Amino acid sequence: MSSTAPSAFGRLRRTPFWVQIVAGLVLGVVLGFVARQNDVSWLTNTLDTIGKLFVQLLKLAVPPLVFTAIVVSIANLRNVTNAARLAVRTLLWFAVTSLIAVSIGLGIGLLTDPGKGTNLSTSGLKPPQDSGSWLDFLTGIIPTNIADAFLKVNVLQIVFLAVVAGAAILKVGAKAEPILKLNESLLELVQTALWWVIRLAPLGTLGLIGKSVAKYGWDLLRPLATFTADIYVGCALVLFVVYSLLLRFVGGLNPLRFFQGAWPAIQLAFVSRSSVGTLPVTRRVAERLGVPSEYASFAVPFGATTKMDGCAAIYPSIAAIFVAQVYGVHLGIGDYLLIAFVSVIGSAATAGLTGAIVMLTLTLSTLGLPLEGVGLLLAIDPILDMMRTATNVAGQVVVPILVSAREKTLDLVAYNTPKELYDEAPATEPPPVAVAA
């Protein structure tokens, strides 16, 4: 009996996703170095084009994804007892944990000075045309034109519209059921298409890394190494220390049980680098850790678009200090408070995918720092995004558990049986994305 050898495409599909990511990273560094050393302009342009196309594809999903996910998650509150109280407590814990995370990020950045000693030329750089203020940030959340919010991909405004629409669906009731069904269908379509884009992440990593190495070479190696270490240390402190302390002293729970049960989602987030792509596993993990399914159907999808301790708190706080030091801009106490404010209020701008860049741009614009600083960090963004996303997803499970524990609705038997949870959850290959019911 003869057997047909698997095709190259078949072997690639069977290759673990994290291996594909690492391969793209290594190949991107090699190609970028070749392009820089030999001044191969066509290779640099090709790498730049690949990276840009990947980012554009991800951004394409942001408006419908954010809008439909939040509308559906808010509408699901109709099935939850004491929904208003649960929603308020969920948002409150989102804000509290984000404030703790941004404080840790600022502390690490001030202690390590990640941007000093770069010796980069800043000639020809132009500051943002609009320097955001507290008032500009708040008023910018409310759109003057609904179409512009979607066409210009203003995520904060889209979140505002989605919250209003979801609340209106709750108020209208049965008459709004067709609108809710339409949003659920659109959300499923968008998440399915998004998974196809996420599968291109190794190629996108190759382009983004390669272009950055070709442009900057190793000039930023030392400060970027410090910056990378800062992000990983900050995320690790939040992920393993802060969350453990909250679970122990606020929820009265064993943190080890949480990590044993939530590890499949945390691992998948690290590999896929997408909170939204991890959403189905995140919700299943939350439910099997004892969170009531009706509440999880609201808290987890809403958290996937608004709860980003890694991308929206730790990362922009350290990155803002890095960019300010690179370009010789002094930050005062007011600036640090503004970073904390933007991180807590503006975390919805992350949208669960390339949001760290969106959030960093938002932070730099609000502080009046050069937006060109974003480009300096793209060289290592895929490496940073792994740890950031793992921290994001862990927080998206921790908060529903804390709220459920405080409300006395957490199934403690389920919480304390992590072995079954881990055995049943996928541990290697990311599953197809499905809409939360």
N, C-alpha and C positions, 0 to 999 in steps of 0.2 A: 504494500500500500504506500503510495507516494504522497509526500506532503509538500505543499507549496511554501517556499520561504516567504516570510513577511516582507512587505514592501518597506521602503525607507519611511514613508508616511506612517505606516502602521507601527514601526518601531518607535518613531517619534511620539506617537500618541500614547504608547505604553511607558514612555520615559516620565518619571515623576516630575510634577510641575516645578518643584523647587530646583531640580537639576537643570531644567530648561532655563530658569531664571538665572542661575549661576553661570551657565554656559553663555547666555546672552551678555551678561556682565563682563565675563572674561574676554569674550570675542570683541566686545565693544571697546574695551581698554586697549587691546592689541591693535585693532584697526585705527583707533584714534591716535595711538602712538605712531603708527606707520604714516598716517596722513600728516601728522605734525613734523616728524623727522625728515620726511621726503617732500614736504610741501605739495601734497597731492590734493589739489583743490576740488577735483571732482568727487573724491572719496569723502572729503569733509562735507561737501554739499549733499551727498547721498545720505550720509549719517544724519545730517541736520533734517533732511526731508522725512526720513523714516521716523525720527523722534517727534517731529511736528505732527505728522499724520496720526500717530498713535494718540497724542494728547488731544488732537481735534476730535477723534472718534469718541474718546471718553467724554469730552465736553459736550458732544452732541447729545448724549443721553441725560445730561444734567437737568435741563428744564422739565421734561416730562417725568423723569424719575423722581425728582424732589417733590414736585407737585402731587403726583398720584400717590406716592408712598405716604405722605403726610395726611392727605385727604382721607385715604383708606384707614390709616392708623387712628386718626381722631374719630372717624365714623364708627370704628369698632368699639368705642367706649360705650355705645348704646347697650352693649351686652354685659357691661360691667356694673356691679353694685357699687354705689358711692364713687361713681366715675370721676366727678369733679374733684373730690378730695384726693383720689389716687393720681389724677393728672397733675394737680398742684404739687403734691409731694414728690412725684417723679421729676418734674422740672426743677424743684428745689434741690434735690439731690444731684441732678445734673450740674446745677450751678455750683453747689458746694464742692463737689469733687473736681470740677474744672478749676475753681479758685485755688484749691490745694495744689493741683498739678502745675498751674502757671506760676505759683509761688516757688515751687521746687525748681522749675525751669529758670526763673529769674535768679534764684540763689546760685545755681550751678554756673550760669553764664557770668555772673559777677565775680565768682571765685576763680574761674579758669581763664577769662579774657580770650575767648576762642578766635577773635578776629585780629588780634594784635600781631604785628610782625609780618604782614602779608607783602608790604612794599609794592602794591599794585598802583599803576598810574590811573588816576581818576579824571584825566583830562578828556574833555568832550562829553562828559556825562551831564545829563540834564535832569533836574529834579522833577517830580510829578507836577503837572500843571495845577492840580488841586490838592492842597494839603488839608486832609480831613480834620475836623474838630469833633468834640463831643456832640454838638448840635447837628453838624453835618451827618454824622454817623446815624443818629437817631431818626432824623427826618428822612434820610436816604432809605430807610426800611420800607416806608410807605410809597408805592409807585404813583406817579402822576398819570401814567398811561399803562394799562394792563399789557398791551402788545409789546411795549418797549421792555418790560420786565423780562419777557421770554426771549425777544429778539436779541437783546443785549446781554442775556444770561446774567442778570442780576439776581444771584441766588437768595440773598436776604429778602428781596422783594417777592420772589417766588414763594419762599417759605411763609411770608406774611399772607399772601393770597391763599395759599393752601390751608393755613390755619383758619382763616375766615370761611373758606368754602366748606371745610370739614365741620366747623361749628354750625354753619347754616344747614348742612345735611342732617345733623343731629336734631336741630330745631324743627325742621319741616317734617321729618319722620318718613312715613310710608310713601308720600308723594315724591320724595327725592330718591327713592330706591333705584329707578333707572339710571340716574346720574352716578350713584354709587357703584352700580354694576359696571357702568362704562369705565369708571376710574380703576376698578379692580382688573378689568380686562386689559386696559392700557398698561397698568403696572406689570402684569404678567408678561406682556409683549416686550416692554422695555427691558425688564430684567433678563429675559431670554436673550435678547439681542446684546445686552451688556455682557453676558457671559462669553459670547463669541469674541467681543473686544478684549475681555480679560485674557482669553487664550492667546492673544497676540502680545501679551506683556513681555515675553522674552525678546521678541523682535523690537518692541518699543524701548526696552532697557538697552539693547544693543545700540540703537540710534542715539538715545539721550546721553549715555555714557560716552560713546565714541565721539560725538560732536563736542562734548565738553572737554575731553582729553585732547582732542585735536586743537581746540581753541586755547586752552589754558595750560596744557601739559602738566608738569608736576610742580608748577609754581605755587599751587595752593595745597600741596600735600600736607605740610605740617599743620597749618591752621585748620584744614578740613579734617585732618585726623583728630585733632582736639575737639572740633565741632561734632564729629561723629560719635566720639566717646561720650561727650556731654549728652547727646540725645539718647544714647543707649542707657547710660547711667540714670538719667532722669526718668525714662520710661520704666526701667527696672524698679526704681524706687516706688513709683506709683503702682505698678502692676503687682509687685510682690510684697511691698511693705504697707503702703497706704491702704490698698484694698483689703489686705489681711487684717489690719487693725480695725477697719470699719466693720468687717464681717464679724470679728471677735467681740468688739466692745459696743457696737451699735446694734448688730443683729443677733449677738449671742450665739454665733455659729462657728464651727470648726473651719478655718480657712483651707486646710488641706483637702477637705471634702469638696470645696469649691473648685480648686485647681484640678483635682482628679476628674471631676465631672465636666468642667468647662474646657479642659485641655483640647478636645477635638476642634472646637470653634476657634480657640486661640491659635492653635497650630495651623488651621486652614487660613486664618487671617494673615498669619506671618507669610505663608506661601503665596496666596493669591493677591495680597496687598489691596484688598477691597472689602470694606465693611459691608457694602451692599451685596457683593458677591457671596459673602459669608452669611448673609441674613437668614436663609433657611436653616442652616446648622445652628446659628446663634439662638434662634427661637426654639428649636427642638431641645437644645441644651438647657435653656432657661426653664422650659416646661418640665423637663425630666429632673431638674434640680429642685422642683417643687413649686415653681411659680404657676399660679392658675392660668390656664390657657387663654381665657378671655382677657385677662390683664396683659399677658405676654404678647398677644396679638396687637396691642396698642404700644406698649413700652418698647419692645424690641425694634419694630420698624421705625418708630419715631426716633429711637436712639441711634439707629443706623444712619440717620441724616443729620442729627443734631448733637450727639454725644461723642465728642472726639477729644479725649484728654491727651492723646499722643499728638494728633495733627493740629488741634486748635488751641492747645494750652502749652505743652512743653516745647514743641517745635517752634512756633512763632516767637515765643519769649526769648529762647536762646538765639534764634536766627536774627531777631531784631538787634540784639546786642552785637552779634557777629557783624552784620552789615554796617551798623553805626561805627564800629571800631575800624572796619576796613576803609571806610570813607572819611574817617576822622570827625565824626559827628558826636558831640557830647549829649548824653541822655541824663536828664535830671529825675528827681523823685516823681514829678508830675507825669513824665513820659512812662515810667515804670507802672504807675497806677493806670495810665491809659492803656498800656499793653494788657494788664490784667482785665480791665473793663471790656476791651474788644474781644479778648479770648473767651470770656464768660458769655457775653451777649452775642457775639458773632460766630459762635461755633457752628451754627446752621449752615454757614457758607462752605463748610467742608464737603457736604453732599455725599460723603461716603466713598469717594473715589480719588480724584486728583485734587481733593479739597485742600491739602496742605499748601499747595501753591496758591490757591485762591485765598486761603486764610493768611498766608504770609504777605501776599500783595495787599490785602485789606489792611493788615497791621502796618506795613511800611507806608502805605498811602496816608493812613491816619496820623502817623508820626511825622510825615513829611520827609521820609528817608528815600534815597534813590531806588527806584524800582528795578534798576539794572542789577541790584544786588541779588535778585531772585536767580538770575542766570548763573551766578557764582556757585550756587548750591545745587543746581540741577545735575552737576557731575556726580554727586553721590546720593541723589534723591532716592533711587531705587533701594539702596542699602538702608537708608534711614526709614523708608516707608514700611519696610517689613516690621520693624520693632514698633513704629508708631501705630500701625494698623492692629497689631496684636494687642497693644494697650487699649486702643479704642474699643475693640470687641469685648475685651475682658470687662471694661467699664459698662458696656451695654448689657452685660449679664449681671454684674454686681448690683447695680441700682435697682432693677426689678426685684432681686432677691432681698435687698435691704428693706424696700418698701413693703413687700409681702410679709417679711418677718415682723416688721413693726405693726402691720395690720392684722397679724395673727392668722394670715391666710396661707402661709407657706407650708407645704407638705413636708414635714420634717423627716418622715420615713423615706421619701424620695430623695431628699437632700443628702441623707446619710447612707445612700447606696450608690456611690459613684462608680463602683466596679462594673455594674450592669450598664450604666450610662456610657462608660468609656468603650465597653465591648461592642455596644450596638451602634455607636456613632462612627462615621467614616474617619479614618486617621491619615489617609495618604492623598488620594486623588480627589479634587474638588468635585462635588456633584453638580448636576444641572441645576440652574437657578429656578426656583418655583416661587410663586407669589404666596405670601402668608395669608392663610384663610381667615 
